[in-house]
Amino acid sequence: MRLLIVEDEKRLALSLAKGLTAEGFAVDVVHDGREGLHQAGEGSYDLVILDIMLPGMNGYRVCAALRAAGQDVPILMLTAKDGEYDEAEGLDTGADDYLTKPFSYVVLVARVKALLRRRGSAGASPVHTVGELKVDTAAQQVFRGEDEISLTAKEFAVLEQLVVRVGEVVSKAQILEHVWDFAYDGDPNIVEVYISTLRRKLGASLIRTVRGAGYRLEAR
């Protein structure tokens, strides 16, 4: 599942991204309100973690703009403020939940998972269909027709990065960032190893190499 963090405290944002990536999420990070609004509007995210005090555009305005545009993605707002008025304002603009800094990372993860469960129970489908393949990102299962294809957790995580951006070029750096973590200092060619394995299991023509740019999952 894809999460977007919009937080201008870079150390906090990267720490949250690293932790949530370890939880199995694909995470994107931006540090500016206007960029966050653009990214949330363009990307297919399952949840947005949105700080209130942001440069460019504050979190209240970002949230209100997303809701006005018809975006129903769950939004968890973060703020260093504390008070009923701030919470009411955040919820009035369309936020789904609210967390005051400093907060426990364990509590944040619990809130994220609760919002995602609520969204799932409301009927959002985690199943992506790409040609003959069906990829269930919630159950972490892949099917070709009626036959399930067995993938390791890392193989599935690499495939998920391509599935949620089907038809788009995904760079090796993006895959490393989301599937491994920010501290990974091993051989970046590990991505090629996993792409090769996925091609062997799913079909050689499904994943195309875009020279100098990355990989693209072909929607056939």
PyMOL commands that set and color helices and strands:
alter all, ss='L'
color gray80, all
select helices_A, chain A and resi 10-22+33-42+59-68+84-92+105-121+153-163+172-179+190-202
alter helices_A, ss='H'
color red, helices_A
select strands_A, chain A and resi 2-6+26-30+47-51+75-79+97-100+127-130+133-136+141-144+147-149+169-170+207-210+214-217
alter strands_A, ss='S'
color yellow, strands_A
deselect
rebuild
show_as cartoon
